[in-house]
């Protein structure tokens, strides 16, 4: 679109919201993972083939009353396998999200210009952060971040979980990385990373990688496939956050994680940094 700046998030498997810096939010794809049972032993879902604008954002009171949230300007959006989280400064368009009467895909997050967080999609394992496992058809306000000084600055969506970095630097988590354990139904502080300045975070299917201060940190339950980066002859999984010792002395600018692999952008501004990077084994798929 002429004059529009955009960022496309394609981290999800079956849908892709598009954040237009000068316009609405859009997403395209299908919501088969957001399927619902229409009647006994029959599952139905709808696919959206044309981008549709997300026109309503809501909050729910304790007594169940639904109220519209006005003046939402989208700033960021993140997609899990079945849910979306967002923060606002622009508008949203979606191709997965057909409207109030259609089933959600599995989840999205949105962050807005007032540092509020909204989520919608499939509510399983508490990934939406509303203290219940109900599906949400339209973006719903996550109450924890709707207070002065407690807004969010960054949001991330994993396969069955969500993360947010607060405006004062604290990392919050909700949902589940290990679905065989108890879920976290609303945002809670990640105590293992208390005091760390988080620069970048990424989620795989059940693993997490973080760039914080001078370190790279990762964790994830078994099974893993090397995405945690702990090295040969080392434990391949960890339920607690651990520094990636194989990257000691290397400053991670940004991290990314797929279903079972990780990528890191390393800073190489000084000669010392360049030498440390050169000492790493070289990835060459032809020799594998």
VOMARDO-907977 format. One record per residue (C-alpha): residue number from 1; residue in three letters; x, y, z. Coordinates in steps of 0.02 Angstrom, whole numbers, m for minus. Example, Ala and Ser with C-alpha at 12.3 -4.5 7.8 and 13.67 -1.06 7.14 Angstrom:
2
   i  aa     px     py     pz
   1 ALA    615   m225    390
   2 SER    684    m53    357
END
This chain:
288
   i  aa     px     py     pz
   1 UNK      0      0      0
   2 UNK     74    170    m47
   3 UNK    144    263    104
   4 UNK    110    122    227
   5 UNK    241     43    337
   6 UNK    205   m133    392
   7 UNK    272   m280    492
   8 UNK    213   m455    450
   9 UNK    212   m588    585
  10 UNK    210   m763    513
  11 UNK    263   m857    668
  12 UNK    100   m951    676
  13 UNK     57  m1108    580
  14 UNK   m111  m1066    505
  15 UNK   m143   m879    509
  16 UNK    m47   m718    484
  17 UNK   m101   m550    554
  18 UNK    m31   m400    462
  19 UNK      6   m242    559
  20 UNK     m8    m88    451
  21 UNK     80     56    535
  22 UNK    m33    180    449
  23 UNK   m193     83    440
  24 UNK   m296    m64    502
  25 UNK   m241   m235    566
  26 UNK   m272   m379    449
  27 UNK   m240   m564    453
  28 UNK   m264   m703    329
  29 UNK   m268   m892    341
  30 UNK   m382  m1024    412
  31 UNK   m443  m1071    583
  32 UNK   m453  m1259    575
  33 UNK   m360  m1264    740
  34 UNK   m498  m1154    809
  35 UNK   m629  m1282    762
  36 UNK   m783  m1304    868
  37 UNK   m914  m1436    889
  38 UNK  m1073  m1375    806
  39 UNK  m1169  m1532    849
  40 UNK  m1138  m1706    915
  41 UNK   m984  m1788    837
  42 UNK   m972  m1657    702
  43 UNK   m838  m1523    697
  44 UNK   m856  m1369    589
  45 UNK   m753  m1215    555
  46 UNK   m744  m1072    430
  47 UNK   m597  m1014    324
  48 UNK   m575   m829    286
  49 UNK   m502   m800    113
  50 UNK   m517   m610    112
  51 UNK   m436   m496    243
  52 UNK   m563   m428    365
  53 UNK   m543   m281    483
  54 UNK   m553   m314    669
  55 UNK   m676   m178    717
  56 UNK   m714   m210    902
  57 UNK   m612   m229   1061
  58 UNK   m694   m272   1226
  59 UNK   m671   m294   1412
  60 UNK   m774   m403   1527
  61 UNK   m823   m355   1703
  62 UNK   m825   m475   1849
  63 UNK  m1014   m493   1833
  64 UNK   m996   m543   1650
  65 UNK  m1046   m378   1571
  66 UNK   m963   m346   1403
  67 UNK   m905   m168   1370
  68 UNK   m826    m97   1211
  69 UNK   m651    m23   1228
  70 UNK   m639    138   1125
  71 UNK   m486    225   1051
  72 UNK   m383     69   1023
  73 UNK   m228    106    918
  74 UNK   m128    m51    880
  75 UNK     59    m49    909
  76 UNK    105   m233    901
  77 UNK     28   m404    870
  78 UNK     87   m582    906
  79 UNK     14   m750    855
  80 UNK     21   m920    936
  81 UNK    m38  m1081    858
  82 UNK   m215  m1045    916
  83 UNK   m219   m870    992
  84 UNK   m169   m689    962
  85 UNK   m101   m555   1079
  86 UNK    m90   m372   1033
  87 UNK    m40   m199   1091
  88 UNK   m115    m49   1006
  89 UNK    m64    101    902
  90 UNK   m137     55    733
  91 UNK   m287    m40    666
  92 UNK   m303   m227    639
  93 UNK   m366   m329    494
  94 UNK   m388   m515    501
  95 UNK   m426   m653    381
  96 UNK   m443   m783    517
  97 UNK   m559   m685    620
  98 UNK   m723   m677    527
  99 UNK   m826   m588    659
 100 UNK   m928   m612    815
 101 UNK  m1021   m765    753
 102 UNK   m871   m860    685
 103 UNK   m757   m979    781
 104 UNK   m587   m912    834
 105 UNK   m422   m979    773
 106 UNK   m308  m1029    913
 107 UNK   m247   m862    975
 108 UNK   m180   m686    954
 109 UNK   m107   m546   1062
 110 UNK   m118   m359   1031
 111 UNK    m26   m214   1115
 112 UNK    m94    m37   1099
 113 UNK    m26    139   1114
 114 UNK    m87    149   1294
 115 UNK     17     m8   1334
 116 UNK   m140   m113   1353
 117 UNK   m140   m296   1301
 118 UNK   m283   m386   1214
 119 UNK   m297   m570   1172
 120 UNK   m418   m681   1079
 121 UNK   m437   m852   1001
 122 UNK   m435  m1025   1082
 123 UNK   m432  m1013   1272
 124 UNK   m359  m1184   1313
 125 UNK   m222  m1194   1445
 126 UNK   m253  m1013   1496
 127 UNK   m155   m943   1349
 128 UNK   m269   m791   1336
 129 UNK   m234   m735   1515
 130 UNK   m415   m706   1568
 131 UNK   m413   m829   1716
 132 UNK   m529   m946   1621
 133 UNK   m516  m1063   1472
 134 UNK   m658   m990   1370
 135 UNK   m628   m948   1187
 136 UNK   m636   m764   1142
 137 UNK   m711   m714    975
 138 UNK   m644   m536    975
 139 UNK   m495   m451   1061
 140 UNK   m524   m445   1248
 141 UNK   m428   m335   1369
 142 UNK   m303   m424   1484
 143 UNK   m342   m333   1646
 144 UNK   m170   m348   1729
 145 UNK    m90   m223   1609
 146 UNK   m230    m95   1617
 147 UNK   m161      5   1764
 148 UNK    m44    156   1774
 149 UNK    137     98   1779
 150 UNK     89    m82   1739
 151 UNK     71    m73   1551
 152 UNK    164   m185   1429
 153 UNK    306   m137   1313
 154 UNK    330   m302   1220
 155 UNK    219   m454   1185
 156 UNK    256   m630   1123
 157 UNK    145   m779   1086
 158 UNK    201   m960   1098
 159 UNK    114  m1118   1043
 160 UNK      7  m1131   1200
 161 UNK     69   m982   1301
 162 UNK     98   m795   1300
 163 UNK    228   m675   1368
 164 UNK    233   m488   1399
 165 UNK    372   m373   1458
 166 UNK    303   m237   1570
 167 UNK    349    m55   1548
 168 UNK    464    m69   1700
 169 UNK    552   m222   1628
 170 UNK    470   m370   1715
 171 UNK    430   m527   1615
 172 UNK    255   m601   1633
 173 UNK    196   m772   1574
 174 UNK     28   m858   1556
 175 UNK    m30  m1020   1477
 176 UNK     77  m1177   1472
 177 UNK    240  m1234   1394
 178 UNK    217  m1409   1463
 179 UNK     36  m1461   1439
 180 UNK     55  m1609   1556
 181 UNK     75  m1489   1702
 182 UNK    m38  m1359   1781
 183 UNK    m75  m1208   1673
 184 UNK    m50  m1026   1722
 185 UNK   m221   m948   1694
 186 UNK   m173   m764   1706
 187 UNK    m10   m663   1689
 188 UNK    119   m702   1823
 189 UNK    295   m634   1843
 190 UNK    436   m751   1787
 191 UNK    542   m752   1944
 192 UNK    692   m836   1861
 193 UNK    715   m682   1751
 194 UNK    676   m549   1882
 195 UNK    803   m408   1863
 196 UNK    857   m454   1687
 197 UNK    835   m324   1549
 198 UNK    750   m420   1410
 199 UNK    792   m366   1235
 200 UNK    714   m505   1131
 201 UNK    613   m663   1162
 202 UNK    551   m803   1050
 203 UNK    444   m959   1073
 204 UNK    448  m1128    989
 205 UNK    322  m1266   1016
 206 UNK    367  m1282   1200
 207 UNK    539  m1200   1212
 208 UNK    586  m1019   1247
 209 UNK    742   m919   1205
 210 UNK    781   m746   1274
 211 UNK    914   m613   1242
 212 UNK    940   m518   1405
 213 UNK   1083   m407   1464
 214 UNK   1245   m491   1407
 215 UNK   1172   m666   1402
 216 UNK   1064   m784   1300
 217 UNK    942   m887   1404
 218 UNK    834  m1035   1357
 219 UNK    724  m1170   1430
 220 UNK    598  m1299   1376
 221 UNK    530  m1470   1428
 222 UNK    573  m1633   1342
 223 UNK    567  m1676   1200
 224 UNK    682  m1545   1125
 225 UNK    790  m1555    969
 226 UNK    939  m1445   1007
 227 UNK    846  m1279    999
 228 UNK    900  m1235   1176
 229 UNK   1082  m1230   1121
 230 UNK   1160  m1312   1273
 231 UNK   1287  m1408   1169
 232 UNK   1342  m1587   1137
 233 UNK   1340  m1708   1284
 234 UNK   1237  m1587   1387
 235 UNK   1056  m1601   1445
 236 UNK    942  m1566   1299
 237 UNK    797  m1497   1401
 238 UNK    769  m1391   1555
 239 UNK    613  m1340   1649
 240 UNK    706  m1190   1724
 241 UNK    785  m1044   1632
 242 UNK    971  m1072   1599
 243 UNK   1106   m968   1517
 244 UNK   1165  m1038   1351
 245 UNK   1349  m1066   1393
 246 UNK   1392  m1104   1212
 247 UNK   1358   m919   1178
 248 UNK   1461   m850   1324
 249 UNK   1540   m685   1276
 250 UNK   1428   m664   1124
 251 UNK   1301   m523   1130
 252 UNK   1134   m577   1057
 253 UNK   1046   m433    970
 254 UNK    891   m534    927
 255 UNK    828   m712    945
 256 UNK    702   m813    845
 257 UNK    634   m988    868
 258 UNK    539  m1105    754
 259 UNK    449  m1266    796
 260 UNK    613  m1350    849
 261 UNK    758  m1236    802
 262 UNK    830  m1067    852
 263 UNK    920   m924    768
 264 UNK   1019   m783    850
 265 UNK   1082   m620    776
 266 UNK   1250   m588    860
 267 UNK   1333   m418    874
 268 UNK   1503   m408    789
 269 UNK   1553   m226    813
 270 UNK   1720   m254    900
 271 UNK   1868   m362    853
 272 UNK   1842   m464   1012
 273 UNK   1662   m501    964
 274 UNK   1713   m549    788
 275 UNK   1843   m670    854
 276 UNK   1719   m754    972
 277 UNK   1596   m777    830
 278 UNK   1731   m852    718
 279 UNK   1768   m983    851
 280 UNK   1591  m1052    840
 281 UNK   1568  m1207    731
 282 UNK   1507  m1162    559
 283 UNK   1336  m1222    504
 284 UNK   1354  m1311    338
 285 UNK   1207  m1424    292
 286 UNK   1311  m1508    156
 287 UNK   1418  m1590    290
 288 UNK   1273  m1651    397
END
